[in-house]
Amino acid sequence: MKKPLSKILIIQTAFLGDVVLASALLEKLHQAHPDSELHFLLRKGNEAVFNGHPYIAKLWIFDKGQKLKNAFKIIKALRVERYDLVINLQRFAMSGIITALSGAKRKIGFSKNPLSFLFSQSYEHSISTDGKQHEVDRNQKLIADITDDVAAKPRLYPSVDDFKKVKEYKKAEYITIAPASVWFTKQWPKEKWLEFMDSLPSALMVYLLGAKGDQSLCEELKTKSKHKEIEVLAGQLSPLASAALMQEAKMNYVNDSAPMHFASSVNAPVTAVYCSTVPAFGFGPLSDQSIIIETTEKLDCRPCGLHGYKKCPEGHFKCAINIDPARLIK
């Protein structure tokens, strides 16, 4: 019998994809402790992904614009909550300060966090290229003693309104493409996306997804593509509405970026193109139908980093350019 925990806070203030992966802990904690009140702290700009989430009693939003000032505002408010447990998934100092000063009875996180010496317990977070552990498995280690060793899959909860919003787009057979990424070396070049789109069956509908900042890329792809059945939805759909559309797509094509995790969160079919990074890092798709596309050429420079770069360090970007678009059609 697990000891009851009345109030638990999860902290993940990293990128949107990391937040989606952290949703696996919400699933696991609710399953093991259904009477516990679950709170979640994330960075401003990522909150829409948890709109209407059935297991989150309170969502805390950390504005990193005035990081130190807002951190201490958050800390003051968190201390009033008197948490039984704070789980910190972020591995940087500011989240460590928030955790250490939260006033929680128990504080756990990863030993990579420079403030981990102030936690009740800390665990190793090891990223290698052997592909043995996914990020959800690494996160699960933090709560194994109050649940079990088996990680849940990430899950998002699009609302009825989200599904209504995308219903009109589901009248014909369709695929989605999310062509952008925050990191240049994680993004398959637009010329490659064009070559792929031009080879698609003429009747197949293509929806281009992404954030508002991705609209110009998507509009350019639509304008330059020979494929006529294309609609740009980047910047028009929320993350949850995008997930609702992806759920029934014939296939969803993504980079190693947040839309890949949107697909996993609703178990949608997904084909992920990996350029400078590798799925063995443990951030790959988790849908039942998951396909990885990466260069077959052995490159000594790949992977060049965990998150990618603003430009190819070697200047040739072979990890992306050498991927044949025909492989995505298969």
C-alpha positions as YAML, in Angstrom:
chain: A
units: angstrom
residues:
- id: 1
  name: MET
  ca: [0.00, 0.00, 0.00]
- id: 2
  name: LYS
  ca: [1.51, 3.30, -1.12]
- id: 3
  name: LYS
  ca: [1.61, 6.13, 1.41]
- id: 4
  name: PRO
  ca: [-1.05, 8.73, 0.49]
- id: 5
  name: LEU
  ca: [0.25, 12.05, -0.85]
- id: 6
  name: SER
  ca: [-2.25, 14.87, -0.69]
- id: 7
  name: LYS
  ca: [-0.47, 17.41, -2.91]
- id: 8
  name: ILE
  ca: [2.29, 16.94, -5.54]
- id: 9
  name: LEU
  ca: [4.03, 19.47, -7.79]
- id: 10
  name: ILE
  ca: [5.84, 18.58, -11.04]
- id: 11
  name: ILE
  ca: [8.32, 21.12, -12.42]
- id: 12
  name: GLN
  ca: [9.32, 21.12, -16.10]
- id: 13
  name: THR
  ca: [10.28, 24.56, -17.40]
- id: 14
  name: ALA
  ca: [12.14, 23.39, -20.53]
- id: 15
  name: PHE
  ca: [10.88, 23.25, -24.12]
- id: 16
  name: LEU
  ca: [7.37, 22.29, -25.17]
- id: 17
  name: GLY
  ca: [8.34, 18.77, -26.22]
- id: 18
  name: ASP
  ca: [9.84, 18.14, -22.77]
- id: 19
  name: VAL
  ca: [6.57, 19.26, -21.18]
- id: 20
  name: VAL
  ca: [4.59, 16.84, -23.33]
- id: 21
  name: LEU
  ca: [6.92, 13.99, -22.30]
- id: 22
  name: ALA
  ca: [6.44, 15.00, -18.66]
- id: 23
  name: SER
  ca: [2.71, 14.35, -19.05]
- id: 24
  name: ALA
  ca: [3.59, 10.66, -18.67]
- id: 25
  name: LEU
  ca: [4.22, 11.34, -14.96]
- id: 26
  name: LEU
  ca: [0.74, 12.82, -14.60]
- id: 27
  name: GLU
  ca: [-0.70, 9.58, -15.97]
- id: 28
  name: LYS
  ca: [1.38, 7.44, -13.63]
- id: 29
  name: LEU
  ca: [0.82, 9.52, -10.51]
- id: 30
  name: HIS
  ca: [-2.92, 9.69, -11.07]
- id: 31
  name: GLN
  ca: [-3.04, 5.94, -11.54]
- id: 32
  name: ALA
  ca: [-1.09, 5.23, -8.33]
- id: 33
  name: HIS
  ca: [-2.46, 8.10, -6.24]
- id: 34
  name: PRO
  ca: [-5.91, 9.00, -7.64]
- id: 35
  name: ASP
  ca: [-6.78, 11.14, -4.61]
- id: 36
  name: SER
  ca: [-3.64, 13.27, -4.81]
- id: 37
  name: GLU
  ca: [-3.89, 16.86, -5.98]
- id: 38
  name: LEU
  ca: [-1.47, 17.30, -8.89]
- id: 39
  name: HIS
  ca: [0.04, 20.67, -9.78]
- id: 40
  name: PHE
  ca: [2.39, 21.47, -12.69]
- id: 41
  name: LEU
  ca: [4.88, 24.32, -13.15]
- id: 42
  name: LEU
  ca: [6.01, 25.23, -16.69]
- id: 43
  name: ARG
  ca: [7.44, 28.21, -18.55]
- id: 44
  name: LYS
  ca: [5.18, 30.89, -20.01]
- id: 45
  name: GLY
  ca: [4.23, 30.04, -23.59]
- id: 46
  name: ASN
  ca: [3.79, 26.32, -23.01]
- id: 47
  name: GLU
  ca: [0.61, 26.42, -20.92]
- id: 48
  name: ALA
  ca: [-1.86, 25.83, -23.77]
- id: 49
  name: VAL
  ca: [-0.77, 22.20, -24.04]
- id: 50
  name: PHE
  ca: [-2.44, 21.47, -20.69]
- id: 51
  name: ASN
  ca: [-5.72, 23.35, -21.21]
- id: 52
  name: GLY
  ca: [-8.47, 21.32, -19.59]
- id: 53
  name: HIS
  ca: [-6.13, 18.53, -18.48]
- id: 54
  name: PRO
  ca: [-8.24, 16.27, -16.24]
- id: 55
  name: TYR
  ca: [-5.46, 15.48, -13.75]
- id: 56
  name: ILE
  ca: [-3.99, 18.94, -13.20]
- id: 57
  name: ALA
  ca: [-5.63, 20.76, -10.30]
- id: 58
  name: LYS
  ca: [-3.45, 23.85, -10.70]
- id: 59
  name: LEU
  ca: [-1.14, 25.05, -13.45]
- id: 60
  name: TRP
  ca: [1.70, 27.37, -12.47]
- id: 61
  name: ILE
  ca: [3.21, 29.58, -15.20]
- id: 62
  name: PHE
  ca: [6.78, 30.82, -14.82]
- id: 63
  name: ASP
  ca: [7.58, 33.94, -16.84]
- id: 64
  name: LYS
  ca: [11.30, 33.79, -17.62]
- id: 65
  name: GLY
  ca: [11.27, 37.39, -18.90]
- id: 66
  name: GLN
  ca: [12.29, 38.66, -15.46]
- id: 67
  name: LYS
  ca: [13.63, 35.36, -14.28]
- id: 68
  name: LEU
  ca: [14.89, 36.09, -10.77]
- id: 69
  name: LYS
  ca: [12.05, 38.42, -9.77]
- id: 70
  name: ASN
  ca: [9.36, 36.05, -11.02]
- id: 71
  name: ALA
  ca: [11.09, 33.02, -9.53]
- id: 72
  name: PHE
  ca: [10.82, 34.45, -6.04]
- id: 73
  name: LYS
  ca: [7.18, 35.36, -6.63]
- id: 74
  name: ILE
  ca: [6.55, 31.74, -7.60]
- id: 75
  name: ILE
  ca: [8.50, 30.44, -4.60]
- id: 76
  name: LYS
  ca: [6.48, 32.59, -2.20]
- id: 77
  name: ALA
  ca: [3.22, 31.26, -3.66]
- id: 78
  name: LEU
  ca: [4.40, 27.65, -3.73]
- id: 79
  name: ARG
  ca: [5.35, 27.71, -0.06]
- id: 80
  name: VAL
  ca: [1.72, 28.44, 0.83]
- id: 81
  name: GLU
  ca: [0.67, 25.18, -0.84]
- id: 82
  name: ARG
  ca: [2.64, 22.97, 1.61]
- id: 83
  name: TYR
  ca: [3.41, 20.24, -0.91]
- id: 84
  name: ASP
  ca: [4.05, 16.70, 0.22]
- id: 85
  name: LEU
  ca: [6.29, 16.21, -2.81]
- id: 86
  name: VAL
  ca: [7.99, 18.32, -5.48]
- id: 87
  name: ILE
  ca: [9.33, 16.49, -8.53]
- id: 88
  name: ASN
  ca: [11.80, 18.54, -10.57]
- id: 89
  name: LEU
  ca: [12.45, 17.24, -14.09]
- id: 90
  name: GLN
  ca: [14.48, 20.27, -15.15]
- id: 91
  name: ARG
  ca: [18.26, 20.10, -14.75]
- id: 92
  name: PHE
  ca: [19.19, 23.78, -14.49]
- id: 93
  name: ALA
  ca: [19.84, 26.03, -11.53]
- id: 94
  name: MET
  ca: [16.69, 28.17, -11.45]
- id: 95
  name: SER
  ca: [14.38, 25.17, -11.20]
- id: 96
  name: GLY
  ca: [16.71, 23.85, -8.49]
- id: 97
  name: ILE
  ca: [16.30, 27.07, -6.50]
- id: 98
  name: ILE
  ca: [12.52, 26.89, -6.84]
- id: 99
  name: THR
  ca: [12.56, 23.26, -5.71]
- id: 100
  name: ALA
  ca: [14.91, 23.82, -2.79]
- id: 101
  name: LEU
  ca: [12.89, 26.78, -1.47]
- id: 102
  name: SER
  ca: [9.44, 25.32, -2.19]
- id: 103
  name: GLY
  ca: [8.90, 24.27, 1.39]
- id: 104
  name: ALA
  ca: [7.87, 20.78, 0.29]
- id: 105
  name: LYS
  ca: [8.25, 17.89, 2.70]
- id: 106
  name: ARG
  ca: [10.11, 15.92, 0.07]
- id: 107
  name: LYS
  ca: [12.00, 17.22, -2.96]
- id: 108
  name: ILE
  ca: [13.36, 14.98, -5.71]
- id: 109
  name: GLY
  ca: [15.13, 15.62, -8.99]
- id: 110
  name: PHE
  ca: [18.16, 14.79, -11.08]
- id: 111
  name: SER
  ca: [21.72, 14.97, -9.79]
- id: 112
  name: LYS
  ca: [22.71, 17.08, -12.83]
- id: 113
  name: ASN
  ca: [20.81, 19.97, -11.28]
- id: 114
  name: PRO
  ca: [23.43, 22.13, -9.50]
- id: 115
  name: LEU
  ca: [21.08, 22.53, -6.51]
- id: 116
  name: SER
  ca: [20.42, 18.79, -6.19]
- id: 117
  name: PHE
  ca: [22.44, 18.66, -2.96]
- id: 118
  name: LEU
  ca: [19.47, 20.46, -1.37]
- id: 119
  name: PHE
  ca: [16.96, 17.85, -2.59]
- id: 120
  name: SER
  ca: [15.72, 14.99, -0.43]
- id: 121
  name: GLN
  ca: [16.80, 12.59, -3.17]
- id: 122
  name: SER
  ca: [18.49, 12.90, -6.55]
- id: 123
  name: TYR
  ca: [18.87, 10.46, -9.40]
- id: 124
  name: GLU
  ca: [21.23, 10.10, -12.33]
- id: 125
  name: HIS
  ca: [20.06, 11.45, -15.68]
- id: 126
  name: SER
  ca: [22.26, 9.83, -18.30]
- id: 127
  name: ILE
  ca: [21.87, 10.51, -22.02]
- id: 128
  name: SER
  ca: [23.88, 8.20, -24.26]
- id: 129
  name: THR
  ca: [23.63, 6.94, -27.83]
- id: 130
  name: ASP
  ca: [22.91, 3.32, -26.94]
- id: 131
  name: GLY
  ca: [19.15, 3.82, -27.19]
- id: 132
  name: LYS
  ca: [18.44, 1.84, -24.03]
- id: 133
  name: GLN
  ca: [16.42, 4.50, -22.21]
- id: 134
  name: HIS
  ca: [13.74, 6.89, -23.34]
- id: 135
  name: GLU
  ca: [13.25, 10.20, -21.54]
- id: 136
  name: VAL
  ca: [9.97, 8.93, -20.07]
- id: 137
  name: ASP
  ca: [11.95, 6.06, -18.50]
- id: 138
  name: ARG
  ca: [14.52, 8.47, -17.07]
- id: 139
  name: ASN
  ca: [11.72, 10.60, -15.63]
- id: 140
  name: GLN
  ca: [9.96, 7.56, -14.23]
- id: 141
  name: LYS
  ca: [12.96, 6.84, -12.00]
- id: 142
  name: LEU
  ca: [12.00, 9.86, -9.91]
- id: 143
  name: ILE
  ca: [8.65, 8.38, -8.94]
- id: 144
  name: ALA
  ca: [9.38, 4.63, -9.10]
- id: 145
  name: ASP
  ca: [9.27, 4.29, -5.31]
- id: 146
  name: ILE
  ca: [5.73, 5.71, -5.13]
- id: 147
  name: THR
  ca: [4.43, 4.02, -8.31]
- id: 148
  name: ASP
  ca: [6.50, 1.33, -10.04]
- id: 149
  name: ASP
  ca: [9.32, 0.95, -12.56]
- id: 150
  name: VAL
  ca: [7.18, 1.00, -15.71]
- id: 151
  name: ALA
  ca: [6.80, 4.38, -17.43]
- id: 152
  name: ALA
  ca: [3.49, 5.50, -18.84]
- id: 153
  name: LYS
  ca: [3.23, 7.06, -22.28]
- id: 154
  name: PRO
  ca: [2.76, 10.81, -22.58]
- id: 155
  name: ARG
  ca: [-0.83, 11.86, -23.09]
- id: 156
  name: LEU
  ca: [-2.60, 15.10, -23.96]
- id: 157
  name: TYR
  ca: [-6.32, 15.72, -23.81]
- id: 158
  name: PRO
  ca: [-7.76, 17.69, -26.73]
- id: 159
  name: SER
  ca: [-11.22, 18.99, -25.80]
- id: 160
  name: VAL
  ca: [-14.52, 18.50, -27.58]
- id: 161
  name: ASP
  ca: [-14.04, 22.00, -29.00]
- id: 162
  name: ASP
  ca: [-10.57, 21.06, -30.29]
- id: 163
  name: PHE
  ca: [-12.02, 18.12, -32.20]
- id: 164
  name: LYS
  ca: [-14.87, 20.30, -33.52]
- id: 165
  name: LYS
  ca: [-12.37, 22.87, -34.75]
- id: 166
  name: VAL
  ca: [-10.55, 20.34, -36.92]
- id: 167
  name: LYS
  ca: [-13.58, 18.30, -38.03]
- id: 168
  name: GLU
  ca: [-13.87, 20.20, -41.30]
- id: 169
  name: TYR
  ca: [-10.32, 19.18, -42.24]
- id: 170
  name: LYS
  ca: [-11.05, 15.46, -41.95]
- id: 171
  name: LYS
  ca: [-13.45, 15.08, -44.87]
- id: 172
  name: ALA
  ca: [-10.85, 13.59, -47.22]
- id: 173
  name: GLU
  ca: [-7.78, 11.42, -46.75]
- id: 174
  name: TYR
  ca: [-4.99, 13.59, -45.41]
- id: 175
  name: ILE
  ca: [-1.52, 13.80, -43.94]
- id: 176
  name: THR
  ca: [0.07, 16.50, -41.81]
- id: 177
  name: ILE
  ca: [3.56, 17.92, -42.11]
- id: 178
  name: ALA
  ca: [5.24, 19.97, -39.38]
- id: 179
  name: PRO
  ca: [8.31, 21.18, -41.33]
- id: 180
  name: ALA
  ca: [9.90, 23.55, -38.81]
- id: 181
  name: SER
  ca: [12.11, 23.27, -35.73]
- id: 182
  name: VAL
  ca: [13.59, 25.69, -33.22]
- id: 183
  name: TRP
  ca: [17.04, 24.37, -34.21]
- id: 184
  name: PHE
  ca: [18.29, 24.65, -37.79]
- id: 185
  name: THR
  ca: [20.18, 21.35, -37.69]
- id: 186
  name: LYS
  ca: [17.08, 19.51, -36.49]
- id: 187
  name: GLN
  ca: [15.03, 20.77, -39.43]
- id: 188
  name: TRP
  ca: [14.94, 18.90, -42.71]
- id: 189
  name: PRO
  ca: [15.65, 21.51, -45.43]
- id: 190
  name: LYS
  ca: [12.68, 23.07, -47.20]
- id: 191
  name: GLU
  ca: [13.99, 21.86, -50.56]
- id: 192
  name: LYS
  ca: [13.69, 18.29, -49.26]
- id: 193
  name: TRP
  ca: [10.16, 18.87, -47.95]
- id: 194
  name: LEU
  ca: [9.24, 20.28, -51.38]
- id: 195
  name: GLU
  ca: [10.65, 17.26, -53.17]
- id: 196
  name: PHE
  ca: [8.66, 15.00, -50.86]
- id: 197
  name: MET
  ca: [5.43, 16.99, -51.25]
- id: 198
  name: ASP
  ca: [5.74, 17.06, -55.03]
- id: 199
  name: SER
  ca: [5.84, 13.26, -55.11]
- id: 200
  name: LEU
  ca: [2.62, 12.78, -53.11]
- id: 201
  name: PRO
  ca: [-0.56, 11.37, -54.72]
- id: 202
  name: SER
  ca: [-2.48, 14.28, -56.24]
- id: 203
  name: ALA
  ca: [-5.70, 13.63, -54.32]
- id: 204
  name: LEU
  ca: [-4.05, 13.48, -50.90]
- id: 205
  name: MET
  ca: [-4.74, 16.51, -48.72]
- id: 206
  name: VAL
  ca: [-1.72, 18.04, -46.96]
- id: 207
  name: TYR
  ca: [-2.00, 20.19, -43.84]
- id: 208
  name: LEU
  ca: [1.07, 22.16, -42.80]
- id: 209
  name: LEU
  ca: [1.28, 22.53, -39.02]
- id: 210
  name: GLY
  ca: [3.38, 24.62, -36.69]
- id: 211
  name: ALA
  ca: [3.47, 27.69, -34.48]
- id: 212
  name: LYS
  ca: [2.79, 31.25, -35.63]
- id: 213
  name: GLY
  ca: [6.50, 31.73, -36.28]
- id: 214
  name: ASP
  ca: [6.42, 28.84, -38.76]
- id: 215
  name: GLN
  ca: [3.77, 30.41, -41.01]
- id: 216
  name: SER
  ca: [6.20, 31.99, -43.47]
- id: 217
  name: LEU
  ca: [8.03, 28.69, -44.06]
- id: 218
  name: CYS
  ca: [4.73, 26.87, -44.54]
- id: 219
  name: GLU
  ca: [3.39, 29.52, -46.93]
- id: 220
  name: GLU
  ca: [6.59, 29.30, -48.96]
- id: 221
  name: LEU
  ca: [6.26, 25.51, -49.16]
- id: 222
  name: LYS
  ca: [2.66, 25.82, -50.32]
- id: 223
  name: THR
  ca: [3.55, 28.44, -52.93]
- id: 224
  name: LYS
  ca: [6.50, 26.54, -54.37]
- id: 225
  name: SER
  ca: [5.07, 23.02, -54.27]
- id: 226
  name: LYS
  ca: [3.58, 21.41, -57.36]
- id: 227
  name: HIS
  ca: [1.14, 19.57, -55.11]
- id: 228
  name: LYS
  ca: [-2.16, 21.46, -55.20]
- id: 229
  name: GLU
  ca: [-4.01, 20.08, -52.18]
- id: 230
  name: ILE
  ca: [-2.18, 22.00, -49.45]
- id: 231
  name: GLU
  ca: [-3.53, 24.13, -46.63]
- id: 232
  name: VAL
  ca: [-1.43, 26.07, -44.14]
- id: 233
  name: LEU
  ca: [-2.69, 25.69, -40.58]
- id: 234
  name: ALA
  ca: [0.50, 26.83, -38.85]
- id: 235
  name: GLY
  ca: [-0.35, 29.51, -36.31]
- id: 236
  name: GLN
  ca: [-4.08, 28.79, -36.61]
- id: 237
  name: LEU
  ca: [-4.37, 25.70, -34.43]
- id: 238
  name: SER
  ca: [-3.45, 25.32, -30.78]
- id: 239
  name: PRO
  ca: [-1.17, 22.43, -29.79]
- id: 240
  name: LEU
  ca: [-4.22, 20.46, -28.63]
- id: 241
  name: ALA
  ca: [-6.17, 21.12, -31.82]
- id: 242
  name: SER
  ca: [-3.09, 20.10, -33.82]
- id: 243
  name: ALA
  ca: [-2.95, 16.84, -31.85]
- id: 244
  name: ALA
  ca: [-6.66, 16.30, -32.53]
- id: 245
  name: LEU
  ca: [-6.01, 16.66, -36.27]
- id: 246
  name: MET
  ca: [-2.94, 14.43, -36.19]
- id: 247
  name: GLN
  ca: [-4.85, 11.63, -34.47]
- id: 248
  name: GLU
  ca: [-6.77, 10.60, -37.59]
- id: 249
  name: ALA
  ca: [-4.17, 11.46, -40.24]
- id: 250
  name: LYS
  ca: [-2.98, 8.77, -42.63]
- id: 251
  name: MET
  ca: [0.51, 9.82, -41.50]
- id: 252
  name: ASN
  ca: [2.13, 12.74, -39.67]
- id: 253
  name: TYR
  ca: [5.56, 13.88, -40.87]
- id: 254
  name: VAL
  ca: [7.74, 15.74, -38.38]
- id: 255
  name: ASN
  ca: [11.29, 16.67, -37.43]
- id: 256
  name: ASP
  ca: [12.82, 15.80, -34.06]
- id: 257
  name: SER
  ca: [10.65, 18.47, -32.42]
- id: 258
  name: ALA
  ca: [7.51, 19.09, -30.35]
- id: 259
  name: PRO
  ca: [4.96, 17.96, -33.00]
- id: 260
  name: MET
  ca: [6.51, 14.48, -32.82]
- id: 261
  name: HIS
  ca: [5.52, 14.36, -29.15]
- id: 262
  name: PHE
  ca: [2.04, 15.72, -29.96]
- id: 263
  name: ALA
  ca: [1.61, 12.65, -32.17]
- id: 264
  name: SER
  ca: [2.83, 10.33, -29.41]
- id: 265
  name: SER
  ca: [0.43, 11.94, -26.92]
- id: 266
  name: VAL
  ca: [-2.63, 10.85, -28.95]
- id: 267
  name: ASN
  ca: [-1.03, 7.67, -30.37]
- id: 268
  name: ALA
  ca: [-1.13, 9.07, -33.90]
- id: 269
  name: PRO
  ca: [0.97, 7.51, -36.69]
- id: 270
  name: VAL
  ca: [4.20, 9.42, -37.11]
- id: 271
  name: THR
  ca: [7.25, 9.51, -39.36]
- id: 272
  name: ALA
  ca: [10.10, 11.45, -37.76]
- id: 273
  name: VAL
  ca: [13.02, 12.78, -39.81]
- id: 274
  name: TYR
  ca: [16.22, 12.95, -37.79]
- id: 275
  name: CYS
  ca: [19.04, 15.16, -39.07]
- id: 276
  name: SER
  ca: [21.80, 16.14, -36.63]
- id: 277
  name: THR
  ca: [20.32, 14.35, -33.61]
- id: 278
  name: VAL
  ca: [19.66, 10.64, -33.15]
- id: 279
  name: PRO
  ca: [16.65, 8.77, -31.71]
- id: 280
  name: ALA
  ca: [19.05, 6.83, -29.48]
- id: 281
  name: PHE
  ca: [19.25, 9.90, -27.24]
- id: 282
  name: GLY
  ca: [15.87, 8.76, -25.94]
- id: 283
  name: PHE
  ca: [13.51, 11.44, -27.24]
- id: 284
  name: GLY
  ca: [11.98, 9.45, -30.09]
- id: 285
  name: PRO
  ca: [8.30, 8.91, -30.98]
- id: 286
  name: LEU
  ca: [6.22, 6.57, -28.82]
- id: 287
  name: SER
  ca: [3.17, 5.99, -31.01]
- id: 288
  name: ASP
  ca: [2.33, 2.40, -31.88]
- id: 289
  name: GLN
  ca: [3.07, 3.27, -35.52]
- id: 290
  name: SER
  ca: [6.37, 5.15, -35.35]
- id: 291
  name: ILE
  ca: [8.83, 5.36, -38.23]
- id: 292
  name: ILE
  ca: [12.31, 6.85, -38.01]
- id: 293
  name: ILE
  ca: [14.01, 8.30, -41.08]
- id: 294
  name: GLU
  ca: [17.70, 9.20, -40.84]
- id: 295
  name: THR
  ca: [20.73, 9.16, -43.09]
- id: 296
  name: THR
  ca: [22.17, 5.75, -43.91]
- id: 297
  name: GLU
  ca: [25.62, 7.30, -44.40]
- id: 298
  name: LYS
  ca: [28.07, 6.89, -41.55]
- id: 299
  name: LEU
  ca: [29.04, 10.40, -40.49]
- id: 300
  name: ASP
  ca: [31.74, 10.91, -37.85]
- id: 301
  name: CYS
  ca: [30.17, 14.28, -36.97]
- id: 302
  name: ARG
  ca: [26.71, 12.86, -36.18]
- id: 303
  name: PRO
  ca: [25.26, 13.42, -33.66]
- id: 304
  name: CYS
  ca: [26.81, 16.84, -33.26]
- id: 305
  name: GLY
  ca: [24.80, 17.74, -30.18]
- id: 306
  name: LEU
  ca: [21.75, 16.99, -28.07]
- id: 307
  name: HIS
  ca: [19.67, 19.94, -29.25]
- id: 308
  name: GLY
  ca: [21.24, 20.85, -32.57]
- id: 309
  name: TYR
  ca: [22.72, 24.15, -33.75]
- id: 310
  name: LYS
  ca: [21.79, 27.29, -35.68]
- id: 311
  name: LYS
  ca: [24.00, 26.04, -38.52]
- id: 312
  name: CYS
  ca: [25.89, 22.87, -39.40]
- id: 313
  name: PRO
  ca: [29.25, 22.93, -37.53]
- id: 314
  name: GLU
  ca: [30.91, 21.18, -40.48]
- id: 315
  name: GLY
  ca: [29.29, 23.36, -43.14]
- id: 316
  name: HIS
  ca: [27.92, 20.49, -45.27]
- id: 317
  name: PHE
  ca: [24.72, 19.38, -43.43]
- id: 318
  name: LYS
  ca: [25.02, 15.92, -44.98]
- id: 319
  name: CYS
  ca: [22.94, 14.37, -42.16]
- id: 320
  name: ALA
  ca: [19.90, 16.13, -43.66]
- id: 321
  name: ILE
  ca: [20.75, 16.61, -47.34]
- id: 322
  name: ASN
  ca: [21.58, 12.93, -47.87]
- id: 323
  name: ILE
  ca: [18.10, 11.71, -46.80]
- id: 324
  name: ASP
  ca: [16.15, 10.61, -49.88]
- id: 325
  name: PRO
  ca: [12.55, 11.97, -49.81]
- id: 326
  name: ALA
  ca: [11.39, 8.73, -51.45]
- id: 327
  name: ARG
  ca: [11.95, 6.99, -48.12]
- id: 328
  name: LEU
  ca: [9.16, 9.05, -46.56]
- id: 329
  name: ILE
  ca: [6.72, 7.89, -49.21]
- id: 330
  name: LYS
  ca: [7.43, 4.25, -48.42]
...
